[in-house]
């Protein structure tokens, strides 16, 4: 897990990366009404396509 995170996150930018993930979750990948069609991660997302009950 450490090796993967070191490969994905630029050295010294952990705070920025974490903040970007939180912003993404707050604006695109929301719990109640996600914007799946606009999501840049939908090709690798395990829950796409999102189906509402």
N, C-alpha and C positions, 0 to 999 in steps of 0.2 A: 504494500500500500504506500509506503514511504517513497519507494522508487517511482511509482506511478505519479504521485503528486509532485515529485521533483521534476519529472519529465514534462508535466503539463503546466506547472505554474512557474513563470519566470522568477529567477532568483531575486529576492528582495521585493517582490510584488505580491506576496501572499495576502496582505491586507486589501489591496485593490481587487485582486481576484475574488476574494471572499465577498467584498462589497458588491461586485458585479453580479455574483450569483444571487445575492439577496435582492438586488434590484430587479433581476430577471424574474425571480419568483414572485415579487410583488406586482409586477406589471404584465407579464405574459403568462406564466405558469401558475395561475392562481387556483386555489382549491375549489372554489365554487363555480367559477366561470372562466376556464382557461381559454386562451386565444390560440388553439391548436393550429388552425389554418395559417396563421401568421408566424408561427414559431419557427425560428431558424434551426431548432434542434429536433424537429419532428422526424427526420430521417433516422435518427438514432434513439428516439424516445420509445421506451417499452410500453407506455400507456397510450400512445397515439394509434389509431384515432380515438379520441376521448368520446365516450358515449354517455350522454346524460340519462339518468333514470326516468 
